[in-house]
């Protein structure tokens, strides 16, 4: 076995710090023997080793024969700064010892691989790489991440700390990514599939009112770690997707990304109609729940309530006349649209006779609809359309 002189130097440095360390003395002797040389202090080292072993045996024998007496003489443990410093020194010494042993093992394994022709064996190469990491103090690179905790355990922790739900969910998803990334063949898509499965399990394990936190946490992790692509690369005000603050970040089910502050303002301007301001399509039911439960979307609830209340108290005759007007407008194919104009005038005249509350409903209630001719969505009120 070939030993680098620097290793011997390191051994002597460690021996200066820990003069009584038997392990270091043994390694020094082995290092010199491996070089077929003799250190003039080897004889002294051997005596120290033997003395150390004799002392250990004597202490062990005395402890076993006089165990009761020694227990009576035991003194309470004293905690002090000196003791703490000593423990830290021991830890540092053990850490250096681990690094040194890894370096020795790496040299030994390298020699065995060369003699046995195992240089191309993947397991041996991985072992050499890990030993190199440990010998340089890069322990985290050699030890793989542990498997994420079970969904049930994670869900219990999140439910017990609801004020930190978002943060804990992000940590849970990041643990899944770290674990899945250990596989050399893992692609971003396969990692995302694991995240989606994890989300499904968390949805089932956590209360329904926490669904938004799960969706938001997954969206944040996808943006940060998986470089996910969205339909839009900027917000409505021109900010980059990467610049949206985490607390405002929201991704709708149609894969549009939003700054919730901007989205809430846009929906409020449109009287609370839950339509995507960019695609003009209606948001899904799940998106609507998540928007209204968001701290920045709460302001839309009163508008939604007002729109809902407008639907109440409308007489059946008014509804029948609206249906009649709609049928005439759809069937009218004349060049001058005379039937449509006549029906509209008749409806407006009828509308003028209605109570103020009913007139307010006709003028204010937004009805999401789509033009059957060109497919364009719109959100006019009945009064707005009749007045065009």
FENDAKA-V909118 format. One record per residue. N is the residue number from 0. RES is the residue in three letters. SS is DSSP state (H for helix, E for strand, L for the rest). PSI is psi in whole degrees, -180 to 180 (NA if undefined). D_CENTER is the distance of its C-alpha to the mean C-alpha in Angstrom with 1 decimal. Layout:
n,res,ss,psi,d_center
N,RES,SS,PSI,D_CENTER
N,RES,SS,PSI,D_CENTER
This chain:
n,res,ss,psi,d_center
0,UNK,L,131,47.0
1,UNK,L,134,46.7
2,UNK,L,129,45.3
3,UNK,L,139,44.5
4,UNK,H,-31,46.6
5,UNK,H,-29,43.5
6,UNK,H,-41,42.4
7,UNK,H,-41,45.7
8,UNK,H,-42,45.4
9,UNK,H,-38,42.0
10,UNK,H,-44,43.6
11,UNK,H,-35,46.4
12,UNK,H,-42,44.0
13,UNK,H,-36,42.2
14,UNK,H,-34,45.6
15,UNK,H,-35,46.6
16,UNK,H,-32,43.7
17,UNK,L,76,44.2
18,UNK,L,-29,47.9
19,UNK,L,12,48.0
20,UNK,L,109,45.1
21,UNK,H,-38,46.8
22,UNK,H,-45,43.9
23,UNK,H,-41,44.2
24,UNK,H,-42,48.0
25,UNK,H,-41,47.8
26,UNK,H,-34,45.4
27,UNK,H,-45,47.9
28,UNK,H,-46,50.8
29,UNK,H,-39,48.9
30,UNK,H,-44,47.9
31,UNK,H,-39,51.6
32,UNK,H,-36,52.9
33,UNK,H,-22,50.6
34,UNK,L,5,52.2
35,UNK,L,36,55.7
36,UNK,L,165,56.5
37,UNK,L,130,57.5
38,UNK,L,130,56.1
39,UNK,L,-19,59.1
40,UNK,L,4,56.9
41,UNK,H,-40,56.2
42,UNK,H,-43,59.1
43,UNK,H,-41,57.9
44,UNK,H,-42,54.4
45,UNK,H,-40,55.8
46,UNK,H,-41,57.7
47,UNK,H,-40,54.7
48,UNK,H,-47,52.8
49,UNK,H,-41,55.7
50,UNK,H,-39,56.1
51,UNK,H,-41,52.4
52,UNK,H,-43,52.6
53,UNK,H,-40,55.9
54,UNK,H,-39,54.5
55,UNK,H,-43,51.5
56,UNK,H,-43,53.9
57,UNK,H,-42,56.2
58,UNK,H,-39,53.5
59,UNK,H,-43,52.2
60,UNK,H,-44,55.8
61,UNK,H,-37,56.6
62,UNK,H,-39,53.4
63,UNK,H,-33,54.2
64,UNK,H,-26,57.8
65,UNK,L,39,57.4
66,UNK,H,-42,54.1
67,UNK,H,-45,55.4
68,UNK,H,-41,57.2
69,UNK,H,-35,54.2
70,UNK,H,-35,52.1
71,UNK,H,-33,54.7
72,UNK,H,-4,54.7
73,UNK,L,141,50.9
74,UNK,L,150,49.8
75,UNK,L,143,46.8
76,UNK,L,134,43.8
77,UNK,L,126,43.7
78,UNK,L,129,40.4
79,UNK,L,171,40.9
80,UNK,H,-36,39.5
81,UNK,H,-43,41.6
82,UNK,H,-42,40.0
83,UNK,H,-42,36.5
84,UNK,H,-39,37.5
85,UNK,H,-41,39.1
86,UNK,H,-42,35.9
87,UNK,H,-38,33.9
88,UNK,H,-41,36.7
89,UNK,H,-42,36.7
90,UNK,H,-42,32.9
91,UNK,H,-41,33.4
92,UNK,H,-43,36.4
93,UNK,H,-38,34.6
94,UNK,H,-46,31.7
95,UNK,H,-36,34.4
96,UNK,H,-41,36.2
97,UNK,H,-44,33.1
98,UNK,H,-42,32.8
99,UNK,H,-44,36.5
100,UNK,H,-38,36.6
101,UNK,H,-38,33.9
102,UNK,H,-43,36.0
103,UNK,H,-48,39.0
104,UNK,H,-37,37.3
105,UNK,H,-43,36.2
106,UNK,H,-41,39.8
107,UNK,H,-45,41.1
108,UNK,H,-37,38.8
109,UNK,H,-43,39.6
110,UNK,H,-42,43.3
111,UNK,H,-41,42.9
112,UNK,H,-39,41.0
113,UNK,H,-42,43.8
114,UNK,H,-33,46.5
115,UNK,H,-2,45.1
116,UNK,L,38,43.8
117,UNK,L,17,40.2
118,UNK,L,-28,38.6
119,UNK,L,-1,37.1
120,UNK,L,125,35.6
121,UNK,H,-41,31.8
122,UNK,H,-39,31.3
123,UNK,H,-40,33.7
124,UNK,H,-41,31.9
125,UNK,H,-40,28.6
126,UNK,H,-41,30.4
127,UNK,H,-43,32.0
128,UNK,H,-45,28.8
129,UNK,H,-40,27.2
130,UNK,H,-36,30.4
131,UNK,H,-42,30.4
132,UNK,H,-46,26.9
133,UNK,H,-41,28.2
134,UNK,H,-23,31.5
135,UNK,L,3,29.8
136,UNK,L,12,27.7
137,UNK,L,65,24.4
138,UNK,H,-41,23.5
139,UNK,H,-26,19.8
140,UNK,H,-22,20.6
141,UNK,H,-24,22.9
142,UNK,L,119,21.0
143,UNK,L,153,18.3
144,UNK,L,146,15.1
145,UNK,L,156,15.8
146,UNK,L,141,14.9
147,UNK,L,154,12.1
148,UNK,L,162,14.0
149,UNK,L,157,15.6
150,UNK,H,-40,14.4
151,UNK,H,-45,17.3
152,UNK,H,-43,16.6
153,UNK,H,-42,13.0
154,UNK,H,-40,14.5
155,UNK,H,-42,17.4
156,UNK,H,-42,15.4
157,UNK,H,-44,13.5
158,UNK,H,-31,16.9
159,UNK,H,-15,18.7
160,UNK,L,62,16.6
161,UNK,H,-29,16.3
162,UNK,H,-18,16.5
163,UNK,H,21,13.2
164,UNK,H,-48,11.6
165,UNK,H,-47,9.1
166,UNK,H,-43,8.0
167,UNK,H,-37,8.2
168,UNK,H,-40,6.4
169,UNK,H,-44,3.1
170,UNK,H,-38,4.7
171,UNK,H,-47,6.0
172,UNK,H,-37,4.0
173,UNK,H,-33,3.9
174,UNK,H,-39,7.3
175,UNK,H,-42,8.3
176,UNK,H,-46,8.0
177,UNK,H,-40,10.0
178,UNK,H,-46,12.3
179,UNK,H,-30,13.0
180,UNK,L,-12,13.6
181,UNK,L,-27,16.5
182,UNK,L,128,18.6
183,UNK,L,-27,20.7
184,UNK,L,3,21.1
185,UNK,L,126,17.5
186,UNK,L,167,17.1
187,UNK,H,-36,14.3
188,UNK,H,-41,15.8
189,UNK,H,-36,15.9
190,UNK,H,-41,12.2
191,UNK,H,-38,11.5
192,UNK,H,-40,14.2
193,UNK,H,-38,12.5
194,UNK,H,-41,9.3
195,UNK,H,-41,12.0
196,UNK,H,-41,14.0
197,UNK,H,-41,11.4
198,UNK,H,-43,11.1
199,UNK,H,-42,14.9
200,UNK,H,-39,15.3
201,UNK,H,-37,13.2
202,UNK,H,-39,15.3
203,UNK,H,-29,18.4
204,UNK,H,-24,17.6
205,UNK,L,158,16.8
206,UNK,L,154,19.4
207,UNK,H,-33,19.9
208,UNK,H,0,19.5
209,UNK,H,7,15.8
210,UNK,H,-37,15.2
211,UNK,H,-39,14.4
212,UNK,H,-38,11.5
213,UNK,H,-47,10.0
214,UNK,H,-43,10.9
215,UNK,H,-40,9.8
216,UNK,H,-43,6.2
217,UNK,H,-42,6.4
218,UNK,H,-42,8.6
219,UNK,H,-42,6.8
220,UNK,H,-40,4.4
221,UNK,H,-40,7.9
222,UNK,H,-42,9.7
223,UNK,H,-44,8.4
224,UNK,H,-29,8.3
225,UNK,L,0,10.5
226,UNK,L,48,12.9
227,UNK,L,144,13.5
228,UNK,L,140,17.0
229,UNK,L,167,18.2
230,UNK,L,-43,21.8
231,UNK,L,142,22.1
232,UNK,L,-7,21.2
233,UNK,E,160,22.3
234,UNK,L,177,22.4
235,UNK,L,-25,25.8
236,UNK,L,8,26.8
237,UNK,L,8,26.0
238,UNK,L,146,22.9
239,UNK,E,149,20.5
240,UNK,H,-39,17.3
241,UNK,H,-19,15.6
242,UNK,H,-7,17.5
243,UNK,L,127,16.4
244,UNK,L,146,15.1
245,UNK,H,-38,11.6
246,UNK,H,-16,13.8
247,UNK,H,-5,15.9
248,UNK,E,129,13.6
249,UNK,E,135,14.6
250,UNK,E,122,15.1
251,UNK,L,167,18.1
252,UNK,L,-16,18.9
253,UNK,L,14,21.3
254,UNK,L,26,18.5
255,UNK,L,142,19.7
256,UNK,E,142,17.4
257,UNK,E,150,18.7
258,UNK,E,114,19.0
259,UNK,H,-29,19.6
260,UNK,H,-45,22.4
261,UNK,H,-44,24.2
262,UNK,H,-44,23.8
263,UNK,H,-39,25.1
264,UNK,H,-43,28.1
265,UNK,H,-41,28.9
266,UNK,H,-35,28.9
267,UNK,H,-39,31.0
268,UNK,H,-32,33.5
269,UNK,L,28,33.9
270,UNK,L,30,34.8
271,UNK,L,8,31.6
272,UNK,L,124,31.9
273,UNK,L,70,28.5
274,UNK,E,137,29.0
275,UNK,L,117,26.6
276,UNK,L,-21,28.4
277,UNK,L,-48,27.8
278,UNK,L,-16,28.5
279,UNK,L,9,30.8
280,UNK,L,154,29.6
281,UNK,E,142,28.8
282,UNK,L,153,25.3
283,UNK,L,166,24.6
284,UNK,H,-40,25.0
285,UNK,H,-41,21.3
286,UNK,H,-42,20.6
287,UNK,H,-43,23.5
288,UNK,H,-44,22.2
289,UNK,H,-38,18.8
290,UNK,H,-47,20.8
291,UNK,H,-25,23.3
292,UNK,H,-10,20.9
293,UNK,L,147,19.0
294,UNK,L,-28,20.5
295,UNK,L,-11,21.9
296,UNK,L,-6,23.1
297,UNK,L,-31,25.2
298,UNK,L,-18,28.1
299,UNK,H,-16,28.6
300,UNK,H,-46,29.5
301,UNK,H,-36,33.1
302,UNK,H,-42,33.7
303,UNK,H,-41,32.6
304,UNK,H,-42,34.9
305,UNK,H,-42,37.7
306,UNK,H,-38,37.4
307,UNK,H,-40,37.5
308,UNK,H,-27,40.6
309,UNK,H,-25,42.4
310,UNK,L,-13,42.6
311,UNK,L,146,44.7
312,UNK,L,14,48.4
313,UNK,L,126,49.3
314,UNK,L,156,52.5
315,UNK,H,-35,53.0
316,UNK,H,-39,55.6
317,UNK,H,-43,53.1
318,UNK,H,-40,50.6
319,UNK,H,-41,53.5
320,UNK,H,-36,54.6
321,UNK,H,-43,51.1
322,UNK,H,-40,51.1
323,UNK,H,-44,54.6
324,UNK,H,-44,53.7
325,UNK,H,-41,50.7
326,UNK,H,-42,52.9
327,UNK,H,-43,55.5
328,UNK,H,-39,53.1
329,UNK,H,-35,51.6
330,UNK,H,-18,55.1
331,UNK,L,114,56.7
332,UNK,L,15,57.3
333,UNK,L,158,60.4
334,UNK,L,-38,60.7
335,UNK,L,1,61.4
336,UNK,L,35,58.9
337,UNK,H,-45,61.8
338,UNK,H,-38,60.6
339,UNK,H,-43,57.1
340,UNK,H,-40,58.7
341,UNK,H,-44,61.1
342,UNK,H,-37,58.5
343,UNK,H,-44,56.3
344,UNK,H,-41,59.2
345,UNK,H,-41,60.1
346,UNK,H,-41,56.6
347,UNK,H,-36,56.5
348,UNK,H,-42,59.9
349,UNK,H,-41,58.8
350,UNK,H,-33,55.7
351,UNK,H,-21,57.9
352,UNK,L,-7,59.5
353,UNK,L,158,56.4
354,UNK,L,159,55.3
355,UNK,H,-38,53.1
356,UNK,H,-39,50.0
357,UNK,H,-37,50.4
358,UNK,H,-38,50.9
359,UNK,H,-38,47.8
360,UNK,H,-46,45.8
361,UNK,H,-35,47.2
362,UNK,H,-22,46.5
363,UNK,H,-24,43.0
364,UNK,L,114,41.3
365,UNK,E,132,38.9
366,UNK,L,104,39.0
367,UNK,L,128,36.4
368,UNK,E,177,38.5
369,UNK,E,134,39.0
370,UNK,L,123,42.2
371,UNK,L,-21,43.7
372,UNK,L,-51,45.5
373,UNK,L,-2,42.9
374,UNK,L,5,39.7
375,UNK,L,131,38.5
376,UNK,E,153,36.6
377,UNK,E,165,38.0
378,UNK,L,37,37.7
379,UNK,L,155,41.3
380,UNK,E,165,43.1
381,UNK,H,-40,46.3
382,UNK,H,-41,48.3
383,UNK,H,-42,46.7
384,UNK,H,-40,47.4
385,UNK,H,-29,50.9
386,UNK,L,-7,51.7
387,UNK,L,NA,50.7
